[in-house]
């Protein structure tokens, strides 16, 4: 279970907590780390209509 996603309050994110993804919340710091490590960023943009 991804402990970072489990700390979120958005129901749609919590539904994905058991997926094998190294998930991080949005931050400029994550982009710096990915750039330094030469790793790609997979950005998922979605919206829920309630």
C-alpha positions as CSV (number, residue, x, y, z in Angstrom):
1,X,0.0,0.0,0.0
2,X,1.3,3.4,-0.9
3,X,1.4,5.3,2.4
4,X,1.7,8.7,0.7
5,X,-1.6,8.3,-1.1
6,X,-3.3,6.9,2.0
7,X,-2.7,10.3,3.7
8,X,-4.8,12.1,1.1
9,X,-8.4,13.0,1.7
10,X,-9.7,12.8,-1.9
11,X,-11.8,9.6,-2.3
12,X,-10.6,9.0,-5.9
13,X,-7.0,8.9,-4.8
14,X,-7.8,6.6,-1.9
15,X,-9.3,4.1,-4.3
16,X,-5.9,3.9,-6.0
17,X,-3.9,3.2,-2.8
18,X,-3.3,-0.5,-3.6
19,X,-2.0,0.1,-7.1
20,X,1.8,-0.5,-7.5
21,X,2.7,3.1,-8.3
22,X,5.3,5.2,-6.5
23,X,2.9,8.1,-6.1
24,X,3.8,11.6,-4.9
25,X,1.6,14.6,-4.5
26,X,2.3,17.6,-6.9
27,X,5.3,19.7,-5.9
28,X,8.1,21.5,-7.6
29,X,10.5,19.5,-5.4
30,X,9.4,16.2,-7.1
31,X,10.3,17.7,-10.5
32,X,13.8,18.6,-9.3
33,X,14.4,15.1,-7.9
34,X,13.1,13.5,-11.1
35,X,15.4,15.7,-13.2
36,X,18.4,15.0,-11.0
37,X,17.7,11.2,-11.1
38,X,17.0,11.4,-14.9
39,X,13.6,9.7,-14.4
40,X,10.4,10.4,-16.3
41,X,7.3,11.8,-14.7
42,X,4.0,10.4,-15.6
43,X,1.4,13.0,-14.9
44,X,-2.2,12.0,-14.6
45,X,-4.8,14.8,-14.9
46,X,-8.3,13.9,-14.2
47,X,-11.4,15.4,-12.8
48,X,-14.4,13.9,-11.0
49,X,-17.8,15.2,-11.6
50,X,-20.0,14.9,-8.6
